[in-house]
Amino acid sequence: MMKKTKRTLLCIEAAFLFAFVLTFTVQMIPFSKGCQDLYDNMLRLHVIANSDSERDQALKLMVRDAVLQAGADIFDGSADVQTAKEKLVPQFARLEQAAEAVLRQKGCGDRVHISLERTYFDTRSYGELTVPAGTYEAMCVRIGKAEGHNWWCVMFPPLCLPAATKNTDAVFTGSGQAVLGSNPKYDVRFKVVELYQTAKARITK
């Protein structure tokens, strides 16, 4: 009798576990779709300092501000990430000059190189919006040897520009908007995506 009761309890536990896994899997499908929407339609900003010295880290933030200010007008009216990139790339030289001008004012002779690259980012929140971990296209700003800690944000849609907007409805689908509006503290799906994307980034290096 006890064996039968124990077997019944195990069956019930297995059924609950199966139901949980099935429910979680079903929930992950639209979440993964939303993440992919963000990967495909977002442009990140990645500023890498010359070194981790206190001076170079301070200069990194000055370069960041200079690039954001000089690029504030570039995304005005951009309806999609492809248009944004087409407007941005021809301006790289101007943005590099703006960044180097700030460095020269501070007595630093480092050069600045800007390029578009596919880069891995951890999960990051910007106010009420959360961007999941994954590999995004990014405008990389390398200062000097670019061996120091970095700073990153979202250039398109312009969440970190001086005239930043929180209106992302025109850029992302409903599933993408749902991911942006989720809270990573209470949503385990962000952790699942981060673990998967981290492993994927390591494998593809």
Z-matrix of the N, CA and C atoms (Angstrom, degrees):
N
C 1 1.468
C 2 1.537 1 110.74
N 3 1.362 2 115.02 1 -43.90
C 4 1.456 3 119.40 2 -179.93
C 5 1.526 4 111.48 3 -65.55
N 6 1.351 5 115.28 4 -37.27
C 7 1.464 6 118.89 5 178.58
C 8 1.520 7 110.51 6 -63.93
N 9 1.339 8 115.27 7 -39.84
C 10 1.457 9 119.89 8 -179.71
C 11 1.527 10 110.44 9 -66.19
N 12 1.341 11 116.72 10 -41.28
C 13 1.466 12 120.84 11 178.52
C 14 1.524 13 110.94 12 -64.51
N 15 1.342 14 115.94 13 -42.49
C 16 1.461 15 120.43 14 178.95
C 17 1.519 16 110.99 15 -63.63
N 18 1.338 17 115.44 16 -40.34
C 19 1.464 18 119.98 17 179.05
C 20 1.525 19 109.99 18 -64.66
N 21 1.320 20 116.15 19 -38.37
C 22 1.463 21 120.57 20 179.35
C 23 1.520 22 111.22 21 -64.97
N 24 1.346 23 115.61 22 -42.75
C 25 1.463 24 120.17 23 178.62
C 26 1.525 25 111.48 24 -63.22
N 27 1.331 26 115.47 25 -40.36
C 28 1.463 27 119.40 26 178.17
C 29 1.518 28 111.24 27 -63.66
N 30 1.308 29 115.88 28 -38.89
C 31 1.475 30 120.38 29 178.46
C 32 1.527 31 110.79 30 -64.92
N 33 1.334 32 115.23 31 -40.23
C 34 1.465 33 119.69 32 179.43
C 35 1.527 34 110.17 33 -65.65
N 36 1.344 35 116.38 34 -43.95
C 37 1.458 36 120.84 35 178.78
C 38 1.524 37 110.84 36 -62.27
N 39 1.326 38 115.90 37 -42.10
C 40 1.463 39 120.29 38 178.96
C 41 1.520 40 110.81 39 -63.42
N 42 1.337 41 116.26 40 -39.04
C 43 1.466 42 120.91 41 179.39
C 44 1.524 43 111.05 42 -65.21
N 45 1.350 44 115.72 43 -42.34
C 46 1.462 45 119.86 44 177.96
C 47 1.529 46 110.76 45 -64.43
N 48 1.334 47 116.70 46 -41.83
C 49 1.458 48 121.06 47 179.56
C 50 1.518 49 110.53 48 -63.55
N 51 1.318 50 116.44 49 -43.49
C 52 1.463 51 121.14 50 178.93
C 53 1.525 52 110.38 51 -62.54
N 54 1.342 53 116.02 52 -42.94
C 55 1.466 54 120.49 53 179.77
C 56 1.529 55 110.75 54 -63.58
N 57 1.349 56 116.07 55 -39.37
C 58 1.461 57 120.31 56 179.33
C 59 1.530 58 110.68 57 -65.30
N 60 1.326 59 116.00 58 -47.63
C 61 1.468 60 120.50 59 -179.86
C 62 1.525 61 110.59 60 -61.41
N 63 1.330 62 116.21 61 -42.81
C 64 1.463 63 120.93 62 -179.78
C 65 1.523 64 110.56 63 -63.56
N 66 1.337 65 116.74 64 -45.44
C 67 1.460 66 121.34 65 -179.92
C 68 1.525 67 111.05 66 -62.62
N 69 1.350 68 115.80 67 -44.04
C 70 1.462 69 120.19 68 -179.57
C 71 1.528 70 110.58 69 -64.51
N 72 1.335 71 116.46 70 -40.66
C 73 1.467 72 120.79 71 178.90
C 74 1.518 73 111.00 72 -62.28
N 75 1.325 74 116.02 73 -42.86
C 76 1.463 75 120.77 74 179.14
C 77 1.527 76 110.32 75 -63.18
N 78 1.333 77 116.70 76 -38.43
C 79 1.463 78 120.82 77 179.34
C 80 1.531 79 111.48 78 -70.03
N 81 1.334 80 116.66 79 -30.41
C 82 1.461 81 120.62 80 -177.92
C 83 1.522 82 112.66 81 -71.55
N 84 1.316 83 117.23 82 -25.89
C 85 1.467 84 120.47 83 -176.91
C 86 1.523 85 111.88 84 -60.90
N 87 1.355 86 119.79 85 -55.45
C 88 1.467 87 118.64 86 178.13
C 89 1.525 88 112.53 87 -67.44
N 90 1.337 89 117.25 88 -30.71
C 91 1.461 90 120.48 89 178.55
C 92 1.527 91 110.15 90 -64.91
N 93 1.340 92 116.55 91 -44.92
C 94 1.466 93 121.05 92 178.38
C 95 1.524 94 110.92 93 -63.43
N 96 1.327 95 115.70 94 -37.95
C 97 1.468 96 120.34 95 177.89
C 98 1.526 97 110.07 96 -63.96
N 99 1.333 98 116.10 97 -40.54
C 100 1.461 99 120.23 98 178.23
C 101 1.519 100 111.70 99 -65.65
N 102 1.343 101 116.74 100 -39.76
C 103 1.466 102 120.63 101 177.35
C 104 1.525 103 110.80 102 -61.41
N 105 1.323 104 116.40 103 -43.19
C 106 1.461 105 120.65 104 -179.96
C 107 1.519 106 111.00 105 -62.64
N 108 1.337 107 116.44 106 -36.25
C 109 1.458 108 121.06 107 177.08
C 110 1.526 109 110.06 108 -60.47
N 111 1.324 110 116.24 109 -40.63
C 112 1.464 111 120.47 110 178.72
C 113 1.526 112 111.15 111 -69.74
N 114 1.342 113 117.08 112 -41.63
C 115 1.467 114 120.46 113 179.05
C 116 1.534 115 110.71 114 -59.15
N 117 1.334 116 115.66 115 -38.29
C 118 1.472 117 120.61 116 -174.20
C 119 1.527 118 113.17 117 -81.91
N 120 1.324 119 117.71 118 -25.33
C 121 1.462 120 120.00 119 -169.38
C 122 1.517 121 114.79 120 -123.98
N 123 1.325 122 116.35 121 20.27
C 124 1.462 123 120.36 122 179.56
C 125 1.524 124 109.16 123 -124.18
N 126 1.318 125 116.30 124 144.22
C 127 1.457 126 122.49 125 176.90
C 128 1.524 127 107.65 126 -120.55
N 129 1.334 128 116.52 127 119.80
C 130 1.458 129 121.03 128 -177.50
C 131 1.529 130 110.52 129 -94.55
N 132 1.329 131 115.39 130 163.88
C 133 1.459 132 122.76 131 174.50
C 134 1.521 133 107.79 132 -116.72
N 135 1.325 134 116.87 133 130.97
C 136 1.469 135 122.40 134 -175.57
C 137 1.523 136 108.26 135 -132.56
N 138 1.332 137 116.86 136 108.47
C 139 1.464 138 121.87 137 -178.78
C 140 1.530 139 108.43 138 -107.55
N 141 1.330 140 117.20 139 121.40
C 142 1.461 141 122.01 140 -175.40
C 143 1.524 142 109.71 141 -113.57
N 144 1.338 143 115.75 142 122.44
C 145 1.465 144 121.63 143 -177.42
C 146 1.521 145 111.74 144 -72.23
N 147 1.323 146 115.92 145 157.94
C 148 1.460 147 121.26 146 177.10
C 149 1.528 148 110.90 147 -60.68
N 150 1.328 149 116.73 148 -42.47
C 151 1.465 150 121.77 149 179.67
C 152 1.523 151 108.66 150 -154.92
N 153 1.326 152 116.41 151 -175.50
C 154 1.457 153 121.11 152 178.82
C 155 1.522 154 112.34 153 -96.33
N 156 1.311 155 117.46 154 12.19
C 157 1.464 156 119.38 155 176.87
C 158 1.523 157 108.84 156 -65.70
N 159 1.320 158 116.22 157 154.98
C 160 1.468 159 120.66 158 -178.77
C 161 1.524 160 110.86 159 -58.76
N 162 1.331 161 116.37 160 -39.90
C 163 1.468 162 120.48 161 -179.72
C 164 1.518 163 111.44 162 -65.83
N 165 1.325 164 117.14 163 -46.96
C 166 1.464 165 120.12 164 -178.45
C 167 1.530 166 111.83 165 -66.06
N 168 1.318 167 117.03 166 -34.21
C 169 1.460 168 119.52 167 178.06
C 170 1.534 169 110.80 168 -68.95
N 171 1.329 170 116.55 169 -35.54
C 172 1.466 171 120.14 170 176.59
C 173 1.529 172 110.10 171 -68.67
N 174 1.330 173 116.59 172 -40.39
C 175 1.469 174 120.69 173 178.17
C 176 1.525 175 111.16 174 -64.38
N 177 1.314 176 116.50 175 -34.82
C 178 1.468 177 121.08 176 178.07
C 179 1.528 178 110.60 177 -56.72
N 180 1.314 179 116.48 178 -44.17
C 181 1.468 180 120.58 179 -179.26
C 182 1.521 181 111.52 180 -69.19
N 183 1.325 182 116.76 181 -33.04
C 184 1.465 183 119.96 182 176.22
C 185 1.526 184 110.83 183 -67.99
N 186 1.332 185 115.85 184 -40.34
C 187 1.460 186 120.54 185 176.95
C 188 1.526 187 109.61 186 -64.27
N 189 1.315 188 116.42 187 -43.41
C 190 1.465 189 120.60 188 176.53
C 191 1.517 190 111.03 189 -53.71
N 192 1.328 191 116.82 190 -50.47
C 193 1.465 192 121.12 191 -178.32
C 194 1.519 193 111.55 192 -62.63
N 195 1.324 194 116.10 193 -38.53
C 196 1.464 195 120.06 194 -179.62
C 197 1.524 196 111.06 195 -66.20
N 198 1.343 197 116.16 196 -42.54
C 199 1.462 198 120.79 197 -179.53
C 200 1.528 199 110.48 198 -67.23
N 201 1.326 200 116.91 199 -42.52
C 202 1.466 201 120.26 200 179.79
C 203 1.524 202 111.22 201 -64.74
N 204 1.326 203 116.46 202 -40.73
C 205 1.455 204 119.99 203 -179.96
C 206 1.529 205 110.87 204 -68.24
N 207 1.327 206 116.19 205 -43.78
C 208 1.466 207 119.95 206 -179.41
C 209 1.521 208 111.77 207 -67.91
N 210 1.345 209 116.23 208 -27.98
C 211 1.458 210 119.43 209 -177.79
C 212 1.509 211 114.42 210 -98.40
N 213 1.318 212 117.53 211 7.63
C 214 1.468 213 120.96 212 -175.51
C 215 1.528 214 113.14 213 -60.21
N 216 1.344 215 116.06 214 -31.35
C 217 1.466 216 119.56 215 -176.53
C 218 1.526 217 113.27 216 -89.14
N 219 1.337 218 117.58 217 -10.31
C 220 1.459 219 120.56 218 -171.66
C 221 1.528 220 112.03 219 -67.39
N 222 1.335 221 117.56 220 -38.66
C 223 1.458 222 120.26 221 -175.12
C 224 1.521 223 113.29 222 -93.11
N 225 1.306 224 117.40 223 5.99
C 226 1.448 225 120.66 224 -179.81
C 227 1.524 226 110.58 225 -62.03
N 228 1.304 227 116.64 226 113.13
C 229 1.459 228 121.34 227 178.83
C 230 1.514 229 114.88 228 88.66
N 231 1.340 230 118.34 229 -0.65
C 232 1.458 231 120.25 230 178.64
C 233 1.531 232 110.01 231 -67.96
N 234 1.335 233 115.97 232 126.36
C 235 1.455 234 119.61 233 -176.89
C 236 1.517 235 112.74 234 -93.29
N 237 1.326 236 117.43 235 -19.65
C 238 1.462 237 120.29 236 -178.63
C 239 1.515 238 109.63 237 -150.47
N 240 1.336 239 115.76 238 167.04
C 241 1.454 240 120.42 239 -173.83
C 242 1.524 241 112.07 240 -67.01
N 243 1.333 242 118.22 241 -32.03
C 244 1.456 243 120.41 242 179.53
C 245 1.533 244 110.92 243 -65.27
N 246 1.339 245 115.65 244 -43.33
C 247 1.468 246 119.94 245 176.83
C 248 1.517 247 110.47 246 -63.13
N 249 1.325 248 115.81 247 -40.28
C 250 1.464 249 120.53 248 179.55
C 251 1.531 250 110.38 249 -61.02
N 252 1.333 251 116.91 250 -43.95
C 253 1.466 252 120.45 251 -179.69
C 254 1.526 253 111.07 252 -66.26
N 255 1.313 254 116.89 253 -39.93
C 256 1.458 255 120.47 254 179.79
C 257 1.526 256 111.33 255 -62.88
N 258 1.325 257 116.37 256 -32.63
C 259 1.461 258 120.57 257 177.93
C 260 1.527 259 111.57 258 -79.48
N 261 1.330 260 115.38 259 -29.78
C 262 1.464 261 120.70 260 -173.84
C 263 1.526 262 113.52 261 -78.98
N 264 1.334 263 117.43 262 -47.05
C 265 1.467 264 121.42 263 -173.04
C 266 1.530 265 113.17 264 -55.10
N 267 1.329 266 119.85 265 -44.74
C 268 1.469 267 118.87 266 179.78
C 269 1.532 268 113.36 267 -64.86
N 270 1.336 269 116.86 268 -13.09
C 271 1.456 270 121.01 269 -178.02
C 272 1.533 271 113.09 270 -97.39
N 273 1.328 272 117.19 271 2.91
C 274 1.463 273 119.90 272 -177.21
C 275 1.533 274 112.10 273 -55.89
N 276 1.329 275 116.70 274 -44.81
C 277 1.469 276 120.46 275 -178.12
C 278 1.523 277 110.47 276 -61.12
N 279 1.332 278 116.38 277 -41.88
C 280 1.472 279 120.26 278 179.70
C 281 1.527 280 110.94 279 -65.22
N 282 1.322 281 116.20 280 -40.40
C 283 1.461 282 120.23 281 179.41
C 284 1.533 283 111.13 282 -68.03
N 285 1.330 284 116.24 283 -38.50
C 286 1.470 285 120.00 284 176.51
C 287 1.524 286 110.66 285 -62.07
N 288 1.322 287 116.09 286 -42.25
C 289 1.464 288 120.62 287 179.50
C 290 1.524 289 110.98 288 -63.27
N 291 1.343 290 116.33 289 -41.22
C 292 1.465 291 120.19 290 179.59
C 293 1.526 292 110.31 291 -63.72
N 294 1.338 293 116.15 292 -40.90
C 295 1.462 294 120.52 293 179.41
C 296 1.528 295 111.23 294 -66.91
N 297 1.337 296 116.64 295 -43.79
C 298 1.466 297 120.08 296 -178.83
C 299 1.525 298 111.68 297 -69.21
N 300 1.330 299 117.01 298 -29.60
C 301 1.467 300 119.99 299 178.21
C 302 1.529 301 110.00 300 -63.07
N 303 1.330 302 116.44 301 -39.27
C 304 1.463 303 120.52 302 177.67
C 305 1.526 304 110.35 303 -66.05
N 306 1.319 305 116.73 304 -41.67
C 307 1.465 306 120.32 305 179.19
C 308 1.527 307 111.07 306 -62.86
N 309 1.341 308 116.51 307 -42.42
C 310 1.460 309 119.66 308 -178.83
C 311 1.533 310 110.82 309 -64.44
N 312 1.336 311 116.42 310 -35.86
C 313 1.460 312 120.47 311 178.59
C 314 1.530 313 110.92 312 -62.11
N 315 1.331 314 115.81 313 -27.50
C 316 1.463 315 120.93 314 -179.11
C 317 1.532 316 111.96 315 -98.35
N 318 1.332 317 115.67 316 10.83
C 319 1.453 318 119.76 317 177.04
C 320 1.516 319 114.27 318 76.34
N 321 1.323 320 117.54 319 23.58
C 322 1.467 321 122.01 320 179.71
C 323 1.524 322 110.10 321 -107.60
N 324 1.328 323 116.86 322 131.28
C 325 1.460 324 120.96 323 -177.76
C 326 1.521 325 114.25 324 -98.42
N 327 1.335 326 118.08 325 9.29
C 328 1.466 327 121.01 326 -179.35
C 329 1.522 328 111.32 327 -61.02
N 330 1.317 329 115.41 328 144.77
C 331 1.459 330 121.48 329 173.02
C 332 1.519 331 109.33 330 -89.15
N 333 1.322 332 116.38 331 157.45
C 334 1.467 333 122.31 332 178.61
C 335 1.528 334 108.42 333 -121.78
N 336 1.312 335 115.58 334 130.30
C 337 1.467 336 120.51 335 178.61
C 338 1.520 337 108.88 336 -121.66
N 339 1.328 338 116.57 337 130.59
C 340 1.465 339 122.26 338 -179.07
C 341 1.521 340 109.79 339 -118.26
N 342 1.325 341 116.44 340 135.73
C 343 1.465 342 121.21 341 179.40
C 344 1.530 343 109.77 342 -152.28
N 345 1.321 344 115.59 343 163.72
C 346 1.462 345 121.71 344 173.79
C 347 1.521 346 108.33 345 -96.63
N 348 1.327 347 117.36 346 129.66
C 349 1.459 348 121.48 347 -178.14
C 350 1.526 349 110.51 348 -144.87
N 351 1.333 350 115.59 349 158.74
C 352 1.462 351 121.52 350 171.59
C 353 1.518 352 106.95 351 -87.66
N 354 1.333 353 117.34 352 120.99
C 355 1.455 354 121.75 353 -172.77
C 356 1.523 355 111.09 354 -135.04
N 357 1.336 356 116.26 355 142.04
C 358 1.467 357 120.84 356 177.62
C 359 1.530 358 110.05 357 -84.54
N 360 1.334 359 116.17 358 136.89
C 361 1.463 360 122.78 359 177.39
C 362 1.525 361 109.45 360 -129.71
N 363 1.323 362 116.68 361 144.80
C 364 1.462 363 121.37 362 173.39
C 365 1.525 364 109.79 363 -76.13
N 366 1.337 365 116.40 364 169.70
C 367 1.452 366 121.10 365 175.35
C 368 1.525 367 108.89 366 -61.59
N 369 1.330 368 116.56 367 135.81
C 370 1.461 369 120.21 368 -176.89
C 371 1.531 370 109.75 369 -145.32
N 372 1.337 371 116.10 370 138.46
C 373 1.461 372 121.32 371 177.80
C 374 1.517 373 109.93 372 -105.34
N 375 1.338 374 115.67 373 139.82
C 376 1.455 375 122.95 374 175.45
C 377 1.525 376 106.62 375 -123.74
N 378 1.327 377 116.05 376 93.21
C 379 1.454 378 119.01 377 -174.75
C 380 1.519 379 109.90 378 67.00
N 381 1.320 380 116.64 379 -120.97
C 382 1.461 381 121.70 380 -179.34
C 383 1.521 382 112.76 381 -90.39
N 384 1.326 383 117.52 382 -2.82
C 385 1.455 384 121.39 383 -178.44
C 386 1.527 385 110.70 384 -102.35
N 387 1.328 386 116.44 385 138.78
C 388 1.458 387 121.63 386 179.42
C 389 1.522 388 110.18 387 -121.60
N 390 1.332 389 116.44 388 127.52
C 391 1.460 390 122.52 389 179.35
C 392 1.529 391 107.94 390 -105.09
N 393 1.336 392 117.82 391 120.06
C 394 1.469 393 120.76 392 -176.32
C 395 1.521 394 113.77 393 -69.52
N 396 1.315 395 115.50 394 158.14
C 397 1.465 396 120.91 395 177.20
C 398 1.524 397 109.98 396 -62.75
N 399 1.325 398 115.48 397 149.41
C 400 1.455 399 119.60 398 178.14
C 401 1.514 400 111.73 399 157.82
N 402 1.304 401 116.27 400 -179.11
C 403 1.463 402 122.21 401 -180.00
C 404 1.523 403 109.45 402 -97.35
N 405 1.307 404 115.10 403 121.92
C 406 1.461 405 122.15 404 -178.20
C 407 1.522 406 109.81 405 -122.50
N 408 1.327 407 115.23 406 159.81
C 409 1.453 408 118.29 407 169.94
C 410 1.522 409 106.70 408 -78.05
N 411 1.321 410 116.59 409 135.76
C 412 1.461 411 120.29 410 -175.28
C 413 1.519 412 111.45 411 -138.83
N 414 1.318 413 114.86 412 148.81
C 415 1.448 414 120.34 413 170.30
C 416 1.528 415 106.21 414 -88.36
N 417 1.321 416 116.31 415 108.46
C 418 1.461 417 121.68 416 -177.10
C 419 1.527 418 109.99 417 -92.95
N 420 1.319 419 115.39 418 126.24
C 421 1.466 420 122.01 419 178.87
C 422 1.524 421 106.90 420 -111.20
N 423 1.318 422 116.38 421 106.15
C 424 1.468 423 121.47 422 -178.07
C 425 1.525 424 110.35 423 -100.72
N 426 1.326 425 114.72 424 124.60
C 427 1.462 426 120.67 425 -179.74
C 428 1.527 427 109.04 426 -103.60
N 429 1.336 428 116.96 427 121.59
C 430 1.463 429 120.86 428 178.49
C 431 1.518 430 112.17 429 57.39
N 432 1.347 431 117.06 430 -125.12
C 433 1.457 432 122.30 431 -179.79
C 434 1.531 433 112.82 432 -77.03
N 435 1.323 434 117.28 433 -12.85
C 436 1.471 435 122.34 434 178.51
C 437 1.530 436 111.77 435 52.78
N 438 1.327 437 116.39 436 49.97
C 439 1.458 438 121.55 437 -178.72
C 440 1.533 439 112.55 438 -112.44
N 441 1.330 440 116.81 439 6.59
C 442 1.461 441 120.62 440 -177.15
C 443 1.521 442 112.94 441 -101.50
N 444 1.332 443 115.35 442 178.37
C 445 1.462 444 120.41 443 176.77
C 446 1.522 445 109.90 444 -63.55
N 447 1.324 446 114.82 445 154.20
C 448 1.466 447 119.89 446 -173.83
C 449 1.521 448 112.11 447 -112.38
N 450 1.322 449 114.16 448 171.59
C 451 1.467 450 123.15 449 176.26
C 452 1.519 451 106.14 450 -132.14
N 453 1.341 452 116.70 451 140.27
C 454 1.459 453 118.02 452 -179.69
C 455 1.515 454 111.69 453 -142.10
N 456 1.319 455 114.28 454 157.73
C 457 1.464 456 121.43 455 177.93
C 458 1.524 457 107.80 456 -158.87
N 459 1.330 458 117.04 457 -166.13
C 460 1.466 459 122.09 458 -179.77
C 461 1.525 460 108.80 459 -113.95
N 462 1.340 461 116.26 460 119.31
C 463 1.464 462 120.29 461 178.82
C 464 1.522 463 112.00 462 -86.75
N 465 1.335 464 116.14 463 -35.85
C 466 1.465 465 118.96 464 176.99
C 467 1.522 466 109.11 465 -139.10
N 468 1.366 467 116.89 466 124.94
C 469 1.465 468 125.29 467 -7.83
C 470 1.525 469 110.91 468 -60.45
N 471 1.334 470 116.88 469 151.91
C 472 1.474 471 120.92 470 -168.98
C 473 1.526 472 113.92 471 -71.59
N 474 1.333 473 116.39 472 80.92
C 475 1.461 474 120.81 473 -179.80
C 476 1.520 475 112.52 474 -85.84
N 477 1.337 476 118.15 475 -14.71
C 478 1.468 477 119.27 476 -177.77
C 479 1.518 478 112.45 477 -124.68
N 480 1.327 479 117.67 478 7.91
C 481 1.451 480 119.83 479 175.91
C 482 1.527 481 109.72 480 -77.13
N 483 1.335 482 118.30 481 159.93
C 484 1.469 483 120.27 482 179.86
C 485 1.522 484 112.89 483 -51.89
N 486 1.344 485 116.94 484 -37.17
C 487 1.464 486 120.36 485 178.22
C 488 1.518 487 108.94 486 -103.58
N 489 1.331 488 116.15 487 51.18
C 490 1.464 489 121.80 488 -175.18
C 491 1.523 490 111.39 489 -60.24
N 492 1.323 491 114.64 490 144.44
C 493 1.456 492 120.56 491 177.74
C 494 1.511 493 110.10 492 -121.03
N 495 1.318 494 116.87 493 144.41
C 496 1.455 495 121.27 494 176.71
C 497 1.534 496 110.36 495 -99.38
N 498 1.348 497 116.19 496 2.62
C 499 1.453 498 119.93 497 -178.88
C 500 1.529 499 109.31 498 -84.08
N 501 1.330 500 116.78 499 97.87
C 502 1.462 501 121.48 500 -177.91
C 503 1.531 502 111.87 501 -109.09
N 504 1.325 503 116.91 502 4.80
C 505 1.464 504 120.57 503 -176.02
C 506 1.523 505 112.74 504 -58.76
N 507 1.343 506 116.96 505 -36.13
C 508 1.466 507 120.46 506 -176.37
C 509 1.522 508 112.50 507 -77.72
N 510 1.322 509 117.33 508 -10.82
C 511 1.460 510 121.13 509 -175.83
C 512 1.525 511 112.16 510 -99.64
N 513 1.345 512 116.91 511 -42.02
C 514 1.458 513 120.82 512 -172.79
C 515 1.527 514 112.50 513 -113.61
N 516 1.337 515 115.23 514 157.29
C 517 1.459 516 121.55 515 177.94
C 518 1.527 517 109.55 516 -74.28
N 519 1.325 518 115.36 517 177.38
C 520 1.459 519 119.99 518 178.66
C 521 1.514 520 112.32 519 -60.13
N 522 1.339 521 117.10 520 -40.13
C 523 1.463 522 120.53 521 -179.98
C 524 1.520 523 110.78 522 -68.85
N 525 1.334 524 117.14 523 -36.41
C 526 1.453 525 120.62 524 177.21
C 527 1.518 526 110.98 525 -66.33
N 528 1.335 527 116.38 526 -41.32
C 529 1.461 528 120.95 527 177.43
C 530 1.524 529 110.95 528 -63.14
N 531 1.334 530 116.37 529 -37.16
C 532 1.464 531 120.71 530 -179.64
C 533 1.527 532 110.76 531 -63.93
N 534 1.330 533 116.33 532 -39.82
C 535 1.470 534 119.93 533 178.48
C 536 1.518 535 109.98 534 -66.16
N 537 1.329 536 117.40 535 -45.19
C 538 1.461 537 121.66 536 -179.78
C 539 1.523 538 111.79 537 -58.46
N 540 1.327 539 115.90 538 -35.96
C 541 1.457 540 120.59 539 -176.62
C 542 1.511 541 114.76 540 -87.19
N 543 1.336 542 118.26 541 -0.46
C 544 1.462 543 121.58 542 -178.72
C 545 1.526 544 110.81 543 -80.53
N 546 1.323 545 115.29 544 156.70
C 547 1.467 546 121.40 545 179.24
C 548 1.520 547 109.41 546 -103.28
N 549 1.344 548 118.38 547 112.68
C 550 1.473 549 120.86 548 -176.63
C 551 1.522 550 113.90 549 -63.30
N 552 1.339 551 117.59 550 -20.63
C 553 1.472 552 120.63 551 -179.62
C 554 1.526 553 111.33 552 -68.66
N 555 1.338 554 115.79 553 -28.07
C 556 1.452 555 120.06 554 -176.48
C 557 1.519 556 113.23 555 -117.95
N 558 1.323 557 116.63 556 7.83
C 559 1.462 558 120.60 557 -176.77
C 560 1.522 559 109.58 558 -123.28
N 561 1.339 560 116.35 559 102.56
C 562 1.468 561 121.61 560 -175.88
C 563 1.525 562 111.74 561 -66.20
N 564 1.334 563 117.23 562 -16.74
C 565 1.462 564 120.14 563 -179.17
C 566 1.531 565 111.61 564 -62.63
N 567 1.329 566 117.67 565 -31.20
C 568 1.463 567 120.08 566 176.86
C 569 1.522 568 110.64 567 -62.17
N 570 1.331 569 116.57 568 -40.29
C 571 1.463 570 120.74 569 -179.81
C 572 1.516 571 110.91 570 -67.78
N 573 1.331 572 116.51 571 -40.37
C 574 1.466 573 120.70 572 178.36
C 575 1.525 574 110.02 573 -61.47
N 576 1.321 575 116.49 574 -46.19
C 577 1.467 576 121.11 575 179.10
C 578 1.524 577 110.60 576 -63.55
N 579 1.342 578 117.20 577 -41.02
C 580 1.464 579 120.49 578 -179.47
C 581 1.523 580 111.59 579 -63.58
N 582 1.332 581 117.03 580 -43.50
C 583 1.461 582 120.53 581 178.71
C 584 1.525 583 110.92 582 -62.03
N 585 1.337 584 115.66 583 -43.74
C 586 1.466 585 120.38 584 -179.32
C 587 1.529 586 110.90 585 -66.45
N 588 1.332 587 116.70 586 -46.67
C 589 1.462 588 120.39 587 -177.24
C 590 1.532 589 111.81 588 -68.16
N 591 1.345 590 117.10 589 -34.66
C 592 1.464 591 119.97 590 176.92
C 593 1.516 592 110.91 591 -63.97
N 594 1.334 593 115.59 592 -46.18
C 595 1.472 594 119.80 593 178.73
C 596 1.523 595 110.45 594 -62.86
N 597 1.318 596 116.99 595 -41.09
C 598 1.460 597 121.48 596 -179.59
C 599 1.532 598 110.56 597 -63.66
N 600 1.352 599 116.70 598 -41.86
C 601 1.465 600 120.48 599 179.88
C 602 1.530 601 110.81 600 -64.86
N 603 1.321 602 118.04 601 -37.39
C 604 1.467 603 121.17 602 179.87
C 605 1.516 604 110.66 603 -68.19
N 606 1.322 605 116.93 604 -39.69
C 607 1.454 606 121.49 605 -178.02
C 608 1.533 607 110.91 606 -67.54
N 609 1.330 608 116.66 607 -38.51
C 610 1.460 609 120.68 608 -174.97
C 611 1.524 610 113.11 609 -84.88
N 612 1.356 611 117.75 610 -3.27
C 613 1.468 612 119.82 611 179.00
C 614 1.527 613 111.08 612 -68.68
